[in-house]
Amino acid sequence: MTEITRRNTLKLMSGAVIAGAAFSAMPRMAFSAGKITVLNWQGYGTDEAWSIKAFAEKTGIEVVHDYYSSESEMLTKLRTNPGAYDLVVLNAARCAQATAEDLLQPIDFSKVPNAATIDANLRSNANFLKDGKGYAVPWVWGMTSLAIRDGMPVPDSYKVLADPAYKGRVAMDDDAVICVAAGALMTGQDMNNPKDLGAIRDALKSIKPNVKLLWSTEDQWNKSFAAKEFDLSLFWSGGSVRSKRNSKLPVDFVVPKEGGIGWVDGLGIPASAPNAEGALAFANWLIDPTFYLEWATKVGAPASSNSAALASLPADDLSRQVHKPEYLKTMGIMSALPDDRREAFNNLWQEVKAFYAE
């Protein structure tokens, strides 16, 4: 998932405002009172007014925010403003980059007791680790996989995108990294570092007879699906929830045997954080089941990394049904791409799109 789609997740969900929320019974711990400054996308969970109020009433810690509009800007702010931030929200791939630049400090997980029920597949992701130490608390996750119209055969592989049964009935996400990842999974390769781009090119070109639409926004996807322009697509997990819940579209989200194309956002403590203790307390609250239940059901949220928090959702909640814990076992997580590899992916996708247009 690109940073734009992840940032827009909450804007596209139902936007109810909560007057107040019960603060769960947080373990008794020595909170560092005062103030913490959080660096994040605006409107992405950490700045919910009801949550900040509840946290302040419980801990005495004031939470203020600064925002970034791109992940590159986030890294620049960390580099150029030492001592300005206590907590930063960053994607797993960017966490690896920030850690390599010594912009983050190791997480003292003894002060984040809710992390005990974070899914092991997320906590052990290499992007969050350095020398065996964790440098971010995994927070929320999502993935791209297959969406299919209700009542149609459930696919078990991304290879279905080239199945003649779907001639003229497939929509592809117009995102080079996502499509190359899908092609890598179709050809049995590592989606972050495929060795045979030629095989991926051939796999993506083989889809041509089936491609009806290259979509770039969720609104475009919803309108085209509602008009029955296509039946099968690469799509976002959160998008499928919104399409079914809000737009009442007959869509099923399917994760095939190759696994989903996943992303994870984490909560990091800058190396120069003036109030790391307070930041850890806030991180603990952000993965707390009580916070997540309110955020997810009343505002709208991605899947929590905390299995206990995700399990707190009602059994019939669509997000809980789509983001099944077993999917984390096969889901690949997008990593940072070197500039030359990203350029190669972009060039490959442009070539494939030109082929589709012929």
Beta strands, then each sheet from edge to edge (+ up, - down):
strand 1: 34-40
strand 2: 61-67
strand 3: 87-91
strand 4: 129-130
strand 5: 133-134
strand 6: 137-149
strand 7: 170-173
strand 8: 211-215
strand 9: 232-236
strand 10: 251-254
strand 11: 261-268
strand 12: 303-304
strand 13: 332-333
sheet 1: 2+ 1+ 3+ 11- 6+ 9- 7- 8-
sheet 2: 2+ 1+ 3+ 11- 13-
sheet 3: 2+ 1+ 3+ 11- 6+ 10-
sheet 4: 2+ 1+ 3+ 11- 6+ 12-
sheet 5: 4+ 5-
end
